Amino acid sequence: MLSNIQQRILEKKETLAKQRPLPKAALERLRAEFSVEWTYNSNAIEGNTISLRETRMVIEHGLTVSGKTLAEHFEINNHQKAIEFVETLAKTRSAINEAEILEIHRLVLDNIEKEFAGRYRTGRVRILGANFVPPNHLKIRELIGDLLNELRVNAEKLDAVDLAARFHHRFVWIHPFYDGNGRTARLLMNLLLMREGFPPAIILVNDRRKYYRSLDAANDGNYEPFELFIAQAVERSLDIYLEAAGLQGDDEYVLLSELAKKFPYSQEYLSLLARTGKIDAYKRSRNWMATERSIEDYSRRVAGRQPDM
């Protein structure tokens, strides 16, 4: 039985697919917006201090930001080139291969750590604060081969979003490079999603702690928190695309504090429902947004004693 969020994602993806091709101007605008947001958040998660507005200036106008390092500017331009490469790959239906992984990583670290760009690590590493130690470097090529084989085998068994989430987790667990593993993992995850007709899922820097906690849970064998986390990122992107295409109908997303005034649920309880994927909600900046219909649907499920997940 599909969970509520899985069912919503499938329905929204189907709604979006029926409207394709979207108007070229709207599609280009969305692509540009997502590209900036994706680059900003993915780099910020790894410590880049250039703001979202400044990231847009660097990408769209080629400007440099005073007080920021050259490496931080390279991270922005490199990630943009990597996105363009991923977009090209997404147009094909072929399986991810090792050469594509290495090229994406090379683009991410180009002009920053040239000696390591596109090359597997050749020594042991430890990750500060992580609940695991990455495997021996001598096993990396074999483990990447196993991961790509698992990807092919599980393609028929797992939901596309869960498949992408598990690939992401396994990749960062292998930790095949000295640096750039997280950015490369998020690019590869989105390559999988985009090939299945989804818009790219953006992991927000504001959710970094939740992101790492859910990855730690997956390291311990509990994949559910990370799969839910990625599913929520996917749904957020679908909502943005549907809104831009004018396909949201009368379902306006509003702050949970406003919804709490209209329903017999506190803002804290609605926030819990949003975080656990039990209502149709997504994050805008630091605030959860949801629709009245999503709360009404939840109330009906509770009244009918239907399972929420």
Number of C-alpha atoms within 10 A of each C-alpha: 6 10 13 16 21 20 12 16 22 14 12 20 21 12 15 20 13 10 12 9 9 15 10 9 9 13 15 12 12 16 15 15 12 19 19 21 19 23 24 26 23 24 22 19 19 15 11 18 15 21 13 16 11 15 26 21 15 19 18 11 9 12 13 15 16 7 7 12 13 12 15 19 20 17 23 23 20 22 27 19 15 23 22 13 17 20 17 11 18 19 12 9 10 9 14 17 12 12 10 16 17 18 16 26 28 23 23 29 24 20 15 18 15 12 11 18 23 22 16 18 18 14 10 12 16 12 10 8 8 13 13 13 14 17 16 15 19 13 11 19 14 10 17 19 13 12 17 17 14 13 20 13 11 15 13 10 10 13 13 18 24 20 20 24 27 22 21 24 23 17 22 19 18 20 26 25 23 17 18 23 20 19 23 27 23 24 28 23 23 26 25 27 21 18 19 14 14 24 22 24 25 23 20 20 18 14 15 16 11 14 18 14 15 22 27 21 15 19 16 11 9 13 18 13 18 24 21 20 20 23 22 27 19 23 25 22 19 21 22 17 24 18 15 15 17 9 16 16 8 9 13 12 21 16 16 23 16 13 20 17 11 11 14 11 15 15 17 12 13 23 20 13 17 21 17 17 23 20 25 25 28 24 18 13 11 10 12 18 22 23 19 21 15 17 23 13 14 19 15 12 13 12 9 9 9 10 10 15 12
